[in-house]
Amino acid sequence: MEPNVFDKVHEIDLKKTMEKSYIDYAMSVIAARRCLMYGMV
């Protein structure tokens, strides 16, 4: 393990990260369901 591993830790905005992840997930579900619905698989 690197001696200065904690120097690489960055603060993040958890709320924005969760919102983006949720939107990405929701859009992928919508796209997958649309593909199944219209037989695009």
C-alpha positions in Angstrom: 0.0 0.0 0.0 1.2 3.5 -0.8 2.4 5.5 2.2 0.4 8.6 1.3 -2.9 7.0 0.2 -5.0 9.5 2.1 -3.5 12.4 0.1 -5.7 11.1 -2.8 -9.0 11.4 -0.9 -11.2 14.2 -2.3 -14.3 15.7 -0.8 -17.5 15.2 -2.8 -21.0 16.7 -2.7 -22.9 13.5 -1.7 -26.3 15.0 -2.6 -25.3 15.9 -6.1 -23.5 12.5 -6.6 -26.6 10.6 -5.4 -28.9 12.7 -7.6 -26.8 12.1 -10.7 -26.5 8.4 -10.0 -30.3 8.1 -9.5 -31.0 9.9 -12.7 -28.5 7.7 -14.6 -30.0 4.6 -13.2 -33.6 5.7 -13.9 -32.7 6.6 -17.5 -31.1 3.2 -18.1 -34.2 1.5 -16.7 -36.5 3.5 -19.0 -34.3 2.8 -22.0 -34.1 -1.0 -21.2 -37.9 -1.2 -20.8 -38.4 0.6 -24.0 -36.1 -1.7 -25.9 -38.0 -4.7 -24.4 -41.4 -3.2 -25.2 -40.5 -2.6 -28.9 -38.4 -5.7 -29.4 -35.1 -3.9 -29.9 -33.1 -6.5 -28.1 
